[in-house]
Amino acid sequence: MILATASLASRLVAAGGVIIFLLGLVHLVYTFRGPKLHPREAELEDRMKAVSPVMSHQTTMWKAWTGLNASHGMGAMLFGLIYSYLPMHHGAFFFGLWFLPLLGAVFLAGYVFLARRYWFSVPYRCILLAAVLYAAGLIAAWG
């Protein structure tokens, strides 16, 4: 059954991975270019650049904010690369496992939860679409 539908399944899972990769790329670009991830109030940014978090005086809230956003974007890009490359180029291996596909599903479910609860509608809708495509790919491969 896996071999008969691997092509469709691979494309569906990879499409979900590509969406997450693109979201991560945009997030990384917005971290270092332009004002998209800056506070609307300049005074808040100034305070973030002056105040350290409780855990360490070796950084500022602004540096921590920038590092968090950069690592978040890079993590999404890594997920997208792995979960688009493996199904497309090593589909039998990928779908023959249970750990990696289910790990990806849990990861996406976590992103859907975070996006719905803490973020805004655009990433939520994109991540939800990625999760639906991913789930459809798993169903096509294993169903």
Secondary structure by P-SEA (a helix, b strand, c coil): cccccaaaaaaaaaaaaaaaaaaaaaaaaaaccccccccccaaaaaaaacccccccccccaaaaaaaaaaaaaaaaaaaaaaaaccccccaaaaaacaaaaaaaaaaaaaaaaaaacccccaaaaaaaaaaaaaaaaaaaacc
